[in-house]
Amino acid sequence: MNVGIGPRITALTAGERATLDALCDCLFPPDAATPGAVTIGASDYIDQALAGPYAVFVSEYRAMLGSLDQAAGGSFVGATDKLAVVAALERDELPGLLRNPDRTTFDLVIRHLREGLFSDPIHGGNKDFAGWKAVGFPGAQFGFREGEQKLDYKVDRQPQSLTQVSQDARLPGLPRTIPSTAGIPANPDVLIVGGGAVGNFMALKFVRAGLQVVILEAGPPRTGRERSMDELLATAFRNEGGAAKFNDEVPTWRTRPGEKARRAVMSQGLETALGGNSIAWGAVAMRFYEDDFRIRSATAAKYGDHRIPEGSTLADWPMSYAELEPFYEEAEDLLGVSGHAGNRENPDRSRGNPFEAPRANPYKMPALRTSGLGQLFADSAKAQGYHPFPLPAAIATTAWNGRHACTYCSFCSRFGCHVDAKASAQNTVLPEALESGRLHIVSGARAMEIVTDESGRAVGVNYLGLDGETRFQAGGTVVVAAYAFENSRLLLLSRSRRHGRGIGNETDQVGRHYMTRQQPSVYAIFQGKRLNRFIGPTAQAMAIADLSGDHFDHSDVDFIRGGRIAAFNQYLPIEASGVLPPDVPRWGEAWRDFFLSSYNSTAMLFIDPEILPYENNRLDLDPDVKDKLGRPVIRITFDIGDNERKLMQYLQDQAEKIALGMGATRTWRRQFLTGPISTHDVGGTRMGNDPATSVTNGFGEVHDTPGLVVLGGSSFVSLPPVNPALTILALALRAADHIISQNTGAAA
C-alpha cells in the first residue's frame, strides 16, 4: 500500500538516478529476507526530496554521483569493486566532491538514505511500509494498550501511515493572531517578545488582572498539533518548527576563547513559531530540589570552598525554593501534571521521588503507567539500593480541561500531540487568554532591537514585519521572553548612547554563565528480548534521583553535584538507525543486520549530569557569521570541566551496573561532550542581586534598564539534573505577579 503517493517531481537524470540506485543498494543491500534500499524506496525518496525540500543539495549530489562514476572507471553501476569506491566516499577521498566544513557528502547521503528507508510513506520512500516491516515498527497508531508494552509481547499490528490515524479528540481551531502588517494596540500595559511558553503563560496572568498585552512572535501561528506522528519533519535535521527563523541562525561553537568558531552542527533543532518549544518538548515536569537554590553556599558549608571547581562561577539563586513553591504549583495546575508525590519520611515505600522538595498538594493526576522496560529498570535499580520513581509529566493521564488522556502512541517528544494530552501553550493558556480580548498576538514580527528613551528606560521594540518594513511597538513594561540564545542576542544588539555595549551589559554580564545539558547516555542491548520501546511517550520513564545534587555523600569522590539516570521510551527508526556501537559500521550488510536485529532490543539509560557555569563558557555575537538579514548569530563558547568529566564517568559506571542488572547482553557509552545545544540551554542573562555578577534581579528586571524584564532559561543561575521547563514557568509566573503589582498596586 503506497499511502498518499501520487505523481512525483524528481531532480536527477536517468543516468544519475541509476548511479544513485546502485549506491543506495550498497549502503543498504538486499538479502533473502529483506529488500534493499531501492526496493524499499530510499532512492525514490532522495530523488523526490532533491526536487523539493532538499533542492539546495542537488549540486552536491551531482558532484558526488559523478565522482562515483569517475572512481569506478566510468560507470559505478557496472563496477565490480563498488564497496571499495563507497568506502573511499565515506573517507571523503573521492576527487570532485563539493566540500562542506560542517560534514562530508557521505554524512548527508547516509542521513537521507535512513530517511528514505524509515520515514512515513507519504514522503516517497518506505514503499508498502517495507522499511517499518523490516524492523517491526507499526508506524502511526492512535495508541497502544498497556499489555502491548510488556516485555517480549509481540506487537502484531499492520503498519500504517499518519494519514490513516483517527483525527478524533482534538481541540479545534488555530489561535487568532494579527499579521505583522495589521493594526495593533498602540501602547499596551505589557509588550512581550516571544510567543513561546513563557510569554503565553505570563499573558494569561496579565489578562486575568485586566492588563492589555501584545506578544510579538517571529514565527507563524499554529495549532500545536503540527508534525503529529511524522518523524521526518520532527527531526532536528529537518526541524520544520525552526523554518521561520532558527534554521537560518544556528549558533556557531568553539570550546574555548581564541578558537575559530564553527557552525554548531551537533545541535538540537529549536522551534520558531507560536507556542515555541512547548510543542516539541518531552513534557517532563520536575521541580528543582531545595538545595539547588543555595548550591554554592550549601556546597561550601558541607565540603569547604576549595571543592568549588577552579574557574567556576557557581552562585546561589536570588530566591529560595519556598518562595518559588507556590508558582511551581500554579504552573503544574495550568499544565496538568501527572505524577506521584514522594514519600520523604519513608523513601523505601515511596511511589514518587523521595528526594523531591516539599509540596503543598499532590499532583493533579496519577503518573503515566509503567512500561515493561520501566519495570525492568526499576527492579534492577531497587536491587542496587536506589529508589526508582516514574517521572512527573505535563501529559494528561485522565481527561483534563478538555484534553484527551494519553494514548501511549509512538510520537511525543519533538511532536505535536494528536489528542492534546501533552500540554502546550495552545491547549492550556492560550484559549482563555485570547478569549479575554486583551491579548493580541502579532505573528511574523521579528524583534530587531529594544528601544529606550532619553532616561534609559525601555519603552518598546523595533520589529521587522513580513513585508520587510520595520515598525515600532510601544509597551508599558517590555518583557523579553525568547529562548536563551535570542534573549542574549537581542540585548547585545540593542545599543544606544546610554547602552554602548548592549542593554543590560554595563558590567559585561550578558551572555556569561552559559550552560547546556550533556547527554552521556549508556546504551544496552537485550538480545532476544522485545522491549517495545517504540510505544509510549519519552516522559513515560522510570528514573532514580539518588545520585542527583548532593543526595549522596561526596566526601570520598573527586567531584561535586550529581545526575539523574532514567530509562526512557520513544525509539523511532530514522534516529534509531544511527545509534550504533563503535564497532558497527554505518552502512552495508553489517549495519543492516545489526539494526534489523537490535532495533526492538535496544534501550538507553539516559544520564542528565549537572553542568556547572564557568568563566570561559559564554554567549556573544559572532564577528564573522551573519544570518540572512546580515545580523551576527550567537557564538557559543562552551566546554565541560574536569568536575563534569569525573561526574559523568561515575554516572556512566552506575548506569552500566543497572543495565547489566536488567540483563543487558551488551553495553556501550556515548562520549562526555555531546554538543553545545541541547534544548536545556540556560544562562546568559543570569538572575542575581549584584549587578556586577548578574543581568537581572530575581524578578527578571534588568539592572541597568528600568521597564525591561528578561525571562526564560537565560535567567538560570545553575543547571541541576532536572528538566528546566517547569522552573522556567514558575519563575515567569512569579515575575508576572510582580509586574501586575506594579501596574495595579496589588499582587494578583
N, C-alpha and C positions, 0 to 999 in steps of 0.2 A: 504494500500500500504506500504510494508516494503522496504523502499528505501535503496538500497545498502547493504542489509543484505544477506550474504551467510552463509556457514558453519562457526561456531564459535568454538574456543577452550575455554573450561571452566576450572575452578580451583577446584570446590568443589565436594565432593562425593554426591551420591543421597540422603543420609540421611542429610548431611549438607545443601544441597540445599532445602530440604523440610522444615528445620528449618528456613532458610533464607526467604523462601516464606511466611511462617506464620508470621515472624517478619515484613516483608515489608507490608503485608496487615493489620497489627496492626497499623503501622505508617501512612499509607495512605489507610484507609479502603474503600471498595466499598459501594455504596448505590444504590438506584433505578435509579438514574440519572447518576452516574459517576462510571466507572470501578475502581477497586482497583489497588494498585501498581503492583501486579503480572500480571494482565491482561494488564496493560499499558506497562509492560516490564521492570520495575525497577530492579527486581531480576535477570533477564537475563543480563541486563547491568552490574550489580555488579559482577556476576559470571564471565562474559567475561573479565571485566576490571581487576579482580584479576589474570587472566591468562596472562595479558598484562601489561598495564601501571601502574597498582596498585598491581603488584606481591609482592611488599615489604610489603603489608598489609595482606597477606594470613595467616600468623601465628596469627596475632591479630584477624582476623575474626574467625579462627578455635577455638581459645580460647573463644571468645565471644559466638559462637554458642553452644559450649559445656557447657558454663556457663548457658545459657538459658535452655538447656535441664535439667541440674542438678537442677536448681532452680525450675523447673516445675515438679520435681519428676521423671525425666527420659525421658519425651517427651514433649517438648514445643508445638509440633504440636497438641497433643491431650489435652492440658491443658485447664481447664475451667477458669483459672484466668490469662490469658495471659497478660492483661493490667497491672496487678499488677507487673508481672515479668518485663515487659518493663519499668515501672516506676522505678523499682529498678535499671535497667540497666542505665537509664538516670541519676539517682543519683550516679552512679558509685559504687554501693554497692554489686554487684554480686561477689561471690568468683571465683577466677580463671582467671579474666580478666588481660590482659597484661597492665601494667601501662605506660603511656606516660606523661612526665612532662608538655607538652605543651597543652594537650587536653585529653578528655575522649574518650573511644571507641565509646560511643554513638554519640559524636560530629562527628566522622569520618563516622559512618554509616548513620546518617541523611543527611550529606552532599552528600554522594554517592547516597542515595535514591533520593534526589532532582535532581541530575544529570540524573539519570535513568528515572525520570518522564518527564523531560523537555528539555533534550538535543536533538540535531538533531538525527533522527533515524539512521543515518549512524553509530552511536556509539553503537547500540544494544538495546536501550530502546525506549520509546515513540512510541510503535508499532502503525502503522496506524495513527500516529500523535495524538493518544488519549490524551496525556498529553496537547498538544497545543490546541486541540479542547476543552478540559475541561475549559481552561481559556480564550479562544478566541484569541489566538496568531496565526497569519498567517504564522509564520516561515520566511524562507528566500525568500524574494520577491525582484525583481530587484529595485523596488522603489514604491512610493505611490504618488497619485495625491493630490493636495492642498485640495480639498474638503474632502478627507478622514481624514484629520487632524482636521476637525471641531468638536466641542463638540457635543456629542451624535450621531455622524454619526456611523452607523453600518457598519463596515468593513466586507464585505461579500466576502471573498476570501478563497478558499480552501488552507489549509496549504501545504507548500512544503519544500523540503529539499534543502540544498545548492547545491546539485548535479543537481538540476533542474533549476538553475538560469542561464540565458544567460551569456556567457563569453565575450560579445561584449565590445568595448570601452576601452580595457585595453592597457596600454603601454606594448610593448613586451620586453622580454629579461631579463636575470639575469645579474646584473652588473659583469663585469670582475674582478676577484681577483686572487692573486697569492697564491698558497699554502704556508704554513709556512716553507716548506722544500725546496722551489724553490729559484732560483736566484733572488736577489733584488738589486736595485741600491745601491752602496756601501756607498755613502756619500751625500744624498740629501740635498738640502738647508734647508728643514724643515722636521722633523720627528714628526708625530702626534700619540699619544697613544689614541686610541678610535675612532671607525668608526661610531659614532652617529652623531647627527645633528651638533654639534659644530665643530667636525673635518672635516666633509664634506663641510659645508658652508665655513669654512676658506680655505679649499683646493681649492675650486673654485676660490677664490680671488688670491690665490698664483699662480695657474697655469695661470690665466689670466695675471699675472705680469711676467710670464716667469720662475717661480721658479719650481724646481724639488721637488716633495713631496712624501713621503712614509707614509702610515697610517698602524699602527698595530692594527688589530681588533681581539679580543679574540674569537669571535663567528664566525659562518659561514656566507657566502653570502646569500642574499635573494632578492626577487623581490620587497618587500614592500607590497605585497598583501596577505601575509600569514595570515591564520586564518580568512580570509574573511567570514563573516556570520556564524562563528562557536563559539557559546557562550562558549561551554565546554572548548575548547582549549585556549580561550582568558581569562578565569577567572584567578584571582590571585591565586586560589587554585591549578590549573594545571600549569599556567604560562609557557606554552610551549616556549615562547620567551626568557625565562631565563634559559633554559635547559643546555646551553653550559657552564654557569658559575654561574650566580647569585643564582640559586636554591640550589647550594652547599655551598654557603657562606652567607646565610641570616644573617644579623647582630643580635647580642644579644641586650637586652634592660634592663635598670634599670631606675628608676625615679630620683635617687639621688646618689651621691658618697657614697660608703660604703655598698650599697646593692649588693646582688648577682644578676648578670645579667642572664636573661633567653632569649631563642630564641624569636625573635620578630615575634610572630605568627600573631599579629594584623598588618599585613603588606600588602602593595600593591606589586604585582609582578613587577620586573624591567626586562627590555629586555637586553639580551647579544647576539647581532647579528648585522650584518651590518645595519646601519640606526638607531640603538638604539631605544630610546623611541619615535623617530619621526614616528614610525609605529603605536605605541599604543596610542599616545596622543589624547586628545579630541579636539585639534586644536583651542581652544580659544586663540586669539592673541591680547591681550590688552597691551598697553603701561603703564608704571608706571606714576604716577602723578608727577607734578613738585616738590611738597614739599617732596616726598618720598626720594629725593636725599639729602635733608638737614633736615632729620627727627629730629635729636637731637636738632640742633640749632633752627629750626623753633618752635619746641615744647617748648623749654626753653624760647625763646623770647616771646612767646604768653602767656604761663601759668606759667613760672618760673621753675628753675632747680629742685625744690622739687617735681614736678609732674613726673619726670623720676622715674620709679619704682626702689626700692632698689634692688641692685644686678643685674640690667640690664646693659648690655654693649652696649646699643644703641649708634650709631655713625652716622655721616654724611658720604655719599659716596665721593670718591675722584674725582668726576666729577659732572657736573650739567646736568639737563635734556637737556638743549640747546646743550651741547656738544655731547650728545648721539642721539639727534633727527635725524640727517641725517642717522644714522645707523639703527634706527628704520624703517625709510622709505626704506632703502636698503633691510632690512630683509623682510618687507611687500611685496616689489616688487618681491623678489626671491620666496617667499612662494605663493603669490597670495592671498591676504587677502580681504575678503568681509566684508562690514560693512557700516555704515552711520556715517559721521563726526558729532560731537556735535556742537550745537549752543550755544556757550558760552555767547553770548550777550543776547539771549532770550531763557533761558532754557525751558520755558513752550511750546515753539514751536520747540524744538529740536527733530529730528528723532534719533539722536545718543546720546552719553553720554555727557551731558552738562558740566561735570566736567573734561573732558579729557584735557590733556596738549595741547598746540598749535601744529597744524600740518601744514607743508608746503604745503601738497597736500591732496586731498580726497583719500578715499580708492579705490582700483583697481576695485572692483565690488560691486554691491548692496548687502545689507545684506541678509542672509538667510531669507526665508519667515517666517512670524509669524504664529505659530500654534494656535489652539483653546485654549489650555492650556496657551500659552504665552499671548494671548489677555486677558484671564480671569485674569491672574496675573497683566498685565498692567493696566487694568481698576480698579482693587482694589487698586494697589499702587498709581495710579494717584488720586483716590478719597481721599487718605490719605495724599496728598501733595507731593508725591515723583515724580521722573522723570524717568520713565522706558524707557529702550532702548534695542535693540537687541545686543547681544554680537558680537563683530567682531570675525571672524573665518578664519583660513587658509584653507578654503573649497571653492572651485570654485562654484559660482552661475551662471556663464556663461562658455562657452568653454574658456580654459585658457592654452596657451602654450602646446597644445596637450593633455590637460587633459579634461575629460568629466565634465559637470556640475553635482552637487549633485543630486542624485535621491531620497533622503529622505528615504533611506532604514532603517532598524531597527538596524543596526550594525555599529558603528562608533568608539567611544572611546574604546580602547583596541583591535581594529580590523584593519587589513589592508583594504584599501578601494577597493572595487570591480571594481570601474571605475576610480580610481586615482583622484577623486575630492578632497579628503583630501590630503594636502601637506605632503610629506615625503622627506627624503634626496634622495630617489631613483627616485622620479618623478619631482624633482626640479633641484638640483645642480649636482647630480652625472653624468647624461648623458654627459653634456658639459665638466665637469672636466675630465672624463675618455677619452673622445674623443680627448682631447689635447695631450694625450700620455705622459704627465708629472706627472700624478698621478698614483701611484702604491699602491694598497690596498692588504695587506697581511692578509689573513683570518686564523683563528686558531692560532693566535700569542698572547699569554698571557704575558703581560709585568710583569716582576718579580722585576726589580729594575732599577732606574735611575743611570746612570754611570757618574761620574765626573772625571776630570783629576787632576793632582797634584795641579793646581792652584785653584781648587774648581769649575771650570766651567763644566756645563752639556755638555756631548759630545755624548750621546747616551743612549740606553736602552738594557738591557739583557731581552730576552723574551724566553718563553717556546713554542716550536712548537708542532704540533700534534703527532710527532714521539717521543716525550719525551725528545728531545735534547734541550739544552739551547744555544741560539745564541746571538751574539751582533749585534745591528744595530746602526750605527752612524747617526748623523744628525747635520747640522749646527746650527739650533735652535731646541730645543726639546719642543714640546707642549704637555702637559698632558691635555686631553680633555675628560675624562671619567665622570662617574656620581659622585655626591658629596662623596659618601662613598669610591669609589675606588680612587678618587683623593687624599683624606687624607691618605688612607691606603698605597698607593704606596709611598707617600712621607715619611711616618713613617717607612716603611720597607726598604727604601733606605739609609742605614747607611754606613759610611766610617770614615776614620780617621778624616776628616775635618767636618763630619756631624754625630757625635756620637748619636744624638737624632733623627736623620732623617733629610732629606733635607727640608729646609725651616723652621726648627723648633728651630733655635738658641734661640729664645725668647719664646719658649713653646706656640706658637700660632696655630700650625697645629692641626686641629680638634676642635678648640674652636669656640664659637658663633654659634653653630648648631641650626637650626630652622626647623620645619616641620609643614605643614598645618594641622589644625584640622578641622573636618567636623561635627559640632554640628547641623545637619540639623533638620528641623521641618517637620514631615510627616503629610499629611492631606488626609482624605477620603471624597469623594464627592459621598455619597451614591445615587445610581440611575442614576449617570451620566457616560457616556462613555468619557474618556479623550483621548483615543487612543495615550497614551504617548509612546507606543512602536514604533511609527512612528517618523522618523527624527533623526538627529544626536544630541548628547549631547549638542553640541555648538549651536544648534538652540534654544537658551534660551533667555528669557526676564529677565532683571536684573535692579537693582537700585544701584547707587553709592552714593546716598545722605548720607549714613551712613558710607562711606569709609573714611579712612585717617582722615583728620581734616576738612571734608566738612560740619560739623555741630559744633556748639559751645560746647566745653567740660567743660566750666566753672562750670556747675552745675551737672556734673556727676563725679563719683569717679574712672574713668579710662581714659586713653589716647588712641588715634587712633580709628579705626573702622573696618568695614567689609562690604562685598558685599552680597546681598541677591538675589537669582535668582531662576527661575523655569526652570528646565532642562527637556529635553526629554530623550529618550532611557531608556526603562524599560523592561528588559528581564527576562524570567520566572525563570531561575535557581537562579539568585541572588535575584530576587524579592520575591521568595518563602521563603526567610529568613528574610524579612522585616516585623516585627510583632510588634504590640503594646505590652506593658508589660504584659497585662492580657491574651494574647492569647498564648496557649501552642504551642510548635514547632512540635508536632506530634499528630496524632489521628483525630477524627471527627471534633473537634473544629478548628484545624489548617486547615484541608481540606476545611471546609465550609467557613472559613474566607478568605482564599486565593482565592478560586474559585469565591467568590462573590465580592472581593475587588480589584483583580488584575488590572482591567481596570478603576478603580475609585480612585486609589491612586496616589497622587502627592508628590513630595519632594521639599520643599523650601530649596535650598542648601545655606549654610552660609559659607563664606570664611572670617574668622576673621584674623586680623593682629596678627602675633605671634612675640613677641619681643625676642631679644637674652638675655641670662642670663649667669652669671659666671659659674653656675653649669652645664649648658647644653653643651655637647661637644661629639666629637667622639674620640675614642682611640682604641688601639689594645686590644682585649680580652685576658687576660692572660691564660685562660683555654680552650677556644673553638677554634678549628682549622678547616680549610677546608680539602678537600681530599689530598691536597698537603702538609699538615702539617703547613700551614701558618695561623697565627691568623686572625680571622674575625674581622670586626669592632664591637666595643661595643658602643652602643648609651646610653648616659646618658641624659635623657630628661623628663621634666615635664613642664606644663604650670604654669604661675604665677597667683597671685591674680588679677593682672590687666586684664589678659586674661579671667579669670573666670567671673569677673564682666562684661566685654565687651560681652562675649558670652551670659550671662543671658539677657543683654539688647537687643542683636540682635535676640535672640530667641523670646523675648516678641514682638518685632516689626514684625518678620516673622509670628508669630501666628496671630497677628491682620490682616495682609494681607491675610492669609489663610482663616480666618473667613469672611473677606470681600469678598472673592472669592466664599463663600457659603459652606465651609467645614462643614461637619457634625460631624467630629471627628478629633482631632489632638493629636500627641504625639511627644516627643522630644528625640533626641539622647543625650548621655552623652557628657560632655565637652571634656574630654581627649579621643580621638578616636584612638590613636596609635602613634608609633614612626616613621612610614614610610608612606608617602602619595603620592609619586611621585612629590610633591612640597617640596623636601628635599634640604635645602640650608645651606651654611656656612661650615666652616671647613678650608677653605683657604682664609679667608677674604681679600678683597682689602683694601688698605689704604695707606696713605703717611708716617705713622710712623711704622717702623719695630717692635717697641715694642708692638704694638697692632694689627698687621696685618701680613699676609704672603707674599702678593704681592702688587705691585703698581697698579694703575688704568688700566694698560695695561696687567695685569696678570703676569708681570715679578717678579720672586721670589726674595725677597730682598737679601737673603744670597747666591744665586746660579746664577751667570751670565749664560746666554744661556738657561735658563729654564723658560717656561711660563706655568701657570696653569689657566685654564678657565673652565667655566661651572657654574652651580648653587652653587658650593662650594665657588665661589668668592663673593657671595652676602653679603652685609652689613646688610640688613634688609629684611623682607618678607612682603611686602604690600599685601592687599587683592585683588591681581591680579594674574592671572596665570603667572608663571615666564618665560615660554619658549621664548617669543618674546624678553624680556630683555636679556636673556642668549645669544640669537643670535646677538642682537645688540652689546653687549659687545665683542663678539667674532669677529664680523666684524670690529669693531673699533681697536681691538688688531691686527688683520690681517694687516690692513693698517700700523700700527706702525712697525710690523715685516718686511713688504715689504720695508718701507722706510729705515730700517737698512740694508737690503740686496741690495737695488738698489740705495740708496741715494736720493730717492724722493718718496713722498706718491703716492699711487695708484690713 
